[in-house]
Amino acid sequence: MSIVLMRIDDRLIHGQVVEGWIPVLKPVRVLVISDEAAADPMQKQLMRLALPENIALEVLSVAGAHGSVRKAVESQERTLVLAPGPSDVLALIEAGAVFDKVNVGGLHHAAGRERIGRAIFLSADDRRALSSLIARGVRVEGRAVPMEQAEDVGMLLKEGA
Amino acid sequence: MVNIIVITHGKFGEYLVEAAEEIVGPQPTGVRCISISSRLSVEEARGMLESAVAELRGGEGLIVAVDMPGGTPCNIAMRVVRDRPDVRVICGINLYMMVTAFGRRGACGVDEVFSGMLDSGRKAIVDMRARIAEAGT
């Protein structure tokens, strides 16, 4: 299994990913799975600029990502996968992807979202999707950058329920 | 852990450190800011840098970051480190450099942190419209 990190982050590629995770995990490929980003050429170019040149970037819609996720799991290439929300990861799993562990890096504040962790604000949909991931045996941690202590999202969900 | 002293005009360095900590996490040890202002004489500022350098030089390397070539923070730094060749000095500090430094100072040696800061600093200055137009073709 060569997915080095499956990360949920509504900011996708930004400073925490480029300077926090990439130097530690040393992926050769970053897979961004986001319907919105896949449809936005400007956002794709900005993400390409933010990544070091020697790291490959693929930006795919959720529906179009299954083949690339399966390839990433089977290949020896270290791949970092990013998705903007828990429901995107759930959709991947429902389509057959397997993740032992999912990192919640950032679900930032927005109207109607409730805070459960340091940088974790959830809508009702997010909450349902995360609970469903956990019910399927996925370990879900909250952690913005590698040097930070991980939060147990399952515990946080129970406390907030 | 590579130690870092940021010495700048006004509180620029303190805010830069705060912004970088927002991105890659708090840096509880080994990072010091010195803010040069009209309330501080050059001798006082130099004294503050001298004692910070003496204290932070003992780690796995020390980088002094300044904001502008030939500015007072830069001039003070160069006088203080003149006879201490092990202390690196980097100029033109920006957020990308700071984030790179904080992201790497726990895991890499001083050479790697320093060269990473040089690379990031250069990469941070971009004519964005020109670059996006180029990438789009």
Interface residues (C-beta under 8 A of the other chain):
Chain A: H14 G15 Q16 E19 G20 P23 V24 P41 M42 Q45 L46 R48 L49 A144 V145 M147 E148
Chain B: I23 V24 G25 V99 T100 F102 G103 R104 G106 A107 C108 S120 V126 R131 I132 A135 G136
